[in-house]
Amino acid sequence: MTVENLDLIAGWAGLVLTLMVFSYLLADNFLYRIAVHVLIGTAAAYVAIAAVEDVLMPWLRATVFSNDADTSSGVRALGVLPIFLGALLLLKSSSRLARLGNLGTVFMIGIGTGVALVGAVIGTILPLARDASNSFDHESALNGAILLGGTLCTLVYFQYLSRRRSDGEPVNRPHIRTLRFVGQGFVTLTLGALYASAILTSLSIFSSVIHEQLRFILNQLGG
C-alpha cells in the first residue's frame, strides 16, 4: 500500500468522522457516539503506548534490567516499586481486594499533593512575591501587586477551615470574608477568560477542519 493510498484512506476516514460528529447537531444518535468512542479509544491507546515506550520501558532499562555492573540491588528494587504500586491500584476494581489498593492510592495522593504544594509555593507564590517586591520602583509595580494579591486571595477562597457555631454554620472573620470575596472575583474573571479562550480555540479548530475537509472533497471531485 502506497503513501498516496494511506493519505486517501485517512482523508475519507476524517471526512466520515467529521460528518458523524456534526450529526449531533440533529440529535444525539449512534453515529455521534461511535465517533466519540473512536476518539476516546484512540486517545487511550496513544497514551498507553506513549506511557509504555517513553516512561515504563526506559525506567525498567535503567533500573531493573540495567546492564551496568554498578547498579545496586536497591536501585533494582526501586525500579520494581512503581509496578508494585500500579498493581495495587488495579486491585481497587475488586470488592474483596480493594483495601489492598488503598496503599497505592495513598502513595499517589500523598506524592501528588506534596509535589503540587511544593510547586505552588516555589514555582508560583515565591516568584510572584519576589517579582512584586523587585518591581516597586518600576512601571510594573501595579501588575506585580495585583498578581500577588490575586494569588493570595484565591488561596484564601479555597480554604475551608473556619469556626462553627452551635448550629453547625461556619463563621469567618470579616477580613477573611473580604479576602474570599476578592478571591472569588479573581476566580470568576479567570474562568471567564479561559472559557472565552476555549471558544476562540474551538472556532479556530472548527474552521481549520472545515477548510481541510472541503479541500479534500474538492480535490476528489476535481480528480
Sequence and secondary structure as in RCSB ss.txt:
>XXXX:A:sequence
MTVENLDLIAGWAGLVLTLMVFSYLLADNFLYRIAVHVLIGTAAAYVAIAAVEDVLMPWLRATVFSNDADTSSGV
RALGVLPIFLGALLLLKSSSRLARLGNLGTVFMIGIGTGVALVGAVIGTILPLARDASNSFDHESALNGAILLGG
TLCTLVYFQYLSRRRSDGEPVNRPHIRTLRFVGQGFVTLTLGALYASAILTSLSIFSSVIHEQLRFILNQLGG
>XXXX:A:secstr
  HHHHHHHHHHHHHHHHHHHHGGGT   HHHHHHHHHHHHHHHHHHHHHHIIIIIHHHHHHTTT   TT  HHH
HHHHHHHHHHHHHHHGGGSTTTHHHHHHHHHHHHHHHHHHHHHHHIIIIIHHHHHHHHHTTTSTTHHHHHHHHHH
HHHHHHHT    EE TTS EE  HHHHHHHHHHHHHHHHHHHHHHHHHHHHHHHHHHHHHHHHHHHHHHHHH 
